[in-house]
Amino acid sequence: MVAHISLKPIEIERILPTTVTQRPDDRGGIEIVMQHEGMDEFVIANVHYDYRYTSNGHRSWLADEIVKLLNPTPKNWVDATKPQI
């Protein structure tokens, strides 16, 4: 027997402004840090460093690309109050 659960639709009240930055960690890698307005920052991704497999340039490039993907910009915002076509 499968139980059916009825869920109510959610309503988005506010989208918090978010920043995404990077900083070095204590092992030679880079932490990708995200922070929503009014909230504590948190590490969302790590780019590890190992001289056998990565270079400083590759590590920096990858961290930059991750920040670009995660960093919210106005062109990526969706107004949740308007129907999407």
Secondary structure as a PSIPRED ss2 file (coil, helix, strand):
# PSIPRED VFORMAT (PSIPRED V4.0)

   1 M C   1.000  0.000  0.000
   2 V C   1.000  0.000  0.000
   3 A C   1.000  0.000  0.000
   4 H C   1.000  0.000  0.000
   5 I C   1.000  0.000  0.000
   6 S C   1.000  0.000  0.000
   7 L C   1.000  0.000  0.000
   8 K C   1.000  0.000  0.000
   9 P C   1.000  0.000  0.000
  10 I C   1.000  0.000  0.000
  11 E C   1.000  0.000  0.000
  12 I C   1.000  0.000  0.000
  13 E C   1.000  0.000  0.000
  14 R C   1.000  0.000  0.000
  15 I C   1.000  0.000  0.000
  16 L C   1.000  0.000  0.000
  17 P C   1.000  0.000  0.000
  18 T E   0.000  0.000  1.000
  19 T E   0.000  0.000  1.000
  20 V E   0.000  0.000  1.000
  21 T E   0.000  0.000  1.000
  22 Q E   0.000  0.000  1.000
  23 R E   0.000  0.000  1.000
  24 P E   0.000  0.000  1.000
  25 D C   1.000  0.000  0.000
  26 D C   1.000  0.000  0.000
  27 R C   1.000  0.000  0.000
  28 G C   1.000  0.000  0.000
  29 G C   1.000  0.000  0.000
  30 I E   0.000  0.000  1.000
  31 E E   0.000  0.000  1.000
  32 I E   0.000  0.000  1.000
  33 V E   0.000  0.000  1.000
  34 M E   0.000  0.000  1.000
  35 Q E   0.000  0.000  1.000
  36 H E   0.000  0.000  1.000
  37 E C   1.000  0.000  0.000
  38 G C   1.000  0.000  0.000
  39 M C   1.000  0.000  0.000
  40 D C   1.000  0.000  0.000
  41 E C   1.000  0.000  0.000
  42 F E   0.000  0.000  1.000
  43 V E   0.000  0.000  1.000
  44 I E   0.000  0.000  1.000
  45 A E   0.000  0.000  1.000
  46 N E   0.000  0.000  1.000
  47 V E   0.000  0.000  1.000
  48 H C   1.000  0.000  0.000
  49 Y C   1.000  0.000  0.000
  50 D C   1.000  0.000  0.000
  51 Y C   1.000  0.000  0.000
  52 R C   1.000  0.000  0.000
  53 Y C   1.000  0.000  0.000
  54 T C   1.000  0.000  0.000
  55 S C   1.000  0.000  0.000
  56 N H   0.000  1.000  0.000
  57 G H   0.000  1.000  0.000
  58 H H   0.000  1.000  0.000
  59 R H   0.000  1.000  0.000
  60 S H   0.000  1.000  0.000
  61 W H   0.000  1.000  0.000
  62 L H   0.000  1.000  0.000
  63 A H   0.000  1.000  0.000
  64 D H   0.000  1.000  0.000
  65 E H   0.000  1.000  0.000
  66 I H   0.000  1.000  0.000
  67 V H   0.000  1.000  0.000
  68 K H   0.000  1.000  0.000
  69 L H   0.000  1.000  0.000
  70 L H   0.000  1.000  0.000
  71 N C   1.000  0.000  0.000
  72 P C   1.000  0.000  0.000
  73 T C   1.000  0.000  0.000
  74 P H   0.000  1.000  0.000
  75 K H   0.000  1.000  0.000
  76 N H   0.000  1.000  0.000
  77 W C   1.000  0.000  0.000
  78 V C   1.000  0.000  0.000
  79 D C   1.000  0.000  0.000
  80 A C   1.000  0.000  0.000
  81 T C   1.000  0.000  0.000
  82 K C   1.000  0.000  0.000
  83 P C   1.000  0.000  0.000
  84 Q C   1.000  0.000  0.000
  85 I C   1.000  0.000  0.000
